[in-house]
Amino acid sequence: SLGGTFSVACTSQTICALRESKVELMCSYSHIDTTTVFWFSPKQKAKWRNEEHPEDLALDSDYAGRVSYTETTRSSSTLTITDLRERDSGEYHLMLFTNTGEKYHSSTAVNLTVTDLQVRVAPAYGLQKGLTCSTSCTLTSIPERYYWYKNGQYTNKFTEGNRVHYLSSSDEGSYSCSVHGFNDILSPPVCECVFSKTCWSVTYTDRRVCSVEGSSVELPCTYSYPIDEKVEHTFWYYVRPNEDPQDLSQEEQFTGRVEYVGDEEKNCTLRIRELRKSDSGEYRFRFSTSTERGKFSGKPGVIVNVTDLQVKVSPTPRSEGQTVTLGCSTICTLPNNPTYIWYKNRQPVTNKPTKHNKLYLELAEGEGGLQYSCALGGNTIL
């Protein structure tokens, strides 16, 4: 039965966090003898079986591989979300189950806003141009310092607060910024060419890619260079510490599985087929031109995660006596809302309610949860 709402105290009720970073939402409660706790977000209710009955965020495919409950005790719970994206913005609530089978949800929510870093061109000051680094909301961990990168390399320069980073005519290049404490998260690059039309740059459409083992993936990419240069060589490479870049197509691990679908002008898209778990890692595009200075790598690159599919069971207590929820789970969040197919003993399940990546079973059937497997629509991998 639904016991109603209860009040909780949350460490911060409003949080502004950086895209790709990690956030911890912590709330405490008392006077309720809990057996199970989970978090939910009302913005996800279209993915619930019944919009009146919140479902566990840990089973939601939009958060796959990015959500964990750390330090859940009898009086508090912490929700950790990693690799934040803008669509994570919204309210987050707690749901508690008591040992008598009642459930309560918190009336207090933590409101999360996820922002990107943006490089903006500041008004010119004499002959100088300037750049600022900004966010759409004030970061909860207020940064005191922004670091500047030119062509993917740290420039040893920083600005305090919202001060302007000034450029001179010799400073042409592709600029990104980062925030103190999050130095591995760079803003999308801005090609700031002070006196000419184009500069050296590589732009990846996606900084992180999640794909299922055995499938194919494309890494969309564009590049630019000064107009008087001529491109002579292009290749992608897999980043290995302390090793020189090596053309993917020459690597034994990728033989016959990689295809450069870009060109020698602007498009640098890569396709990888028959993905293996060992393909997980960072990929970068590199090109060279006819001049001595003309070697350029797009840094940081694209992080690829290759996942299999696993069945997870919601921790809803048995005493609730309604249904057991199985989730088709991945270690990272897949794009484009894929369709899911459920199997029992390798036969398609057609007579049980499903929604998105979830299968709902009556309690007695739930004992055989291990007999169930799942696949993506259009993909026969179980």
Number of C-alpha atoms within 10 A of each C-alpha: 11 11 13 11 15 17 15 20 16 18 13 15 16 16 20 20 25 26 22 21 15 15 20 15 23 22 23 17 19 13 8 14 13 21 16 17 23 24 22 21 20 16 13 17 15 11 18 18 17 10 12 9 10 21 24 20 22 24 23 22 23 21 23 19 20 18 21 18 18 14 11 16 14 16 14 18 21 21 23 15 20 16 18 21 18 15 12 19 18 17 18 21 22 29 20 23 24 18 15 12 18 15 19 20 23 19 13 18 23 21 17 20 24 23 22 20 19 20 21 15 16 16 11 12 10 6 9 14 20 18 25 20 25 20 16 13 14 15 16 13 12 12 16 12 16 23 21 25 21 21 23 22 14 16 12 9 10 19 18 12 14 14 15 18 20 16 18 12 12 9 15 19 21 24 25 27 28 24 23 16 12 15 13 12 20 24 21 18 21 20 22 23 20 19 11 11 11 18 19 21 23 29 24 22 13 14 19 18 19 18 24 24 19 17 14 15 19 17 22 18 20 18 23 16 22 14 10 8 12 15 16 12 12 20 19 23 20 22 17 12 7 6 8 10 17 15 14 19 17 12 13 9 12 17 11 13 15 21 17 18 13 18 12 13 13 13 17 24 20 20 15 18 16 15 21 20 15 10 17 17 16 18 22 22 27 20 20 19 16 13 12 7 8 16 15 19 22 24 19 20 22 24 18 21 23 23 22 17 18 16 20 18 18 17 15 21 17 14 13 17 13 14 18 23 22 25 29 25 24 23 19 24 22 20 11 7 11 12 13 19 22 25 15 15 10 12 10 13 17 11 6 10 11 20 14 18 24 27 24 18 19 13 16 12 11 18 11 11 16 12 12 21 24 26 20 17 12 10 13 10 15 15
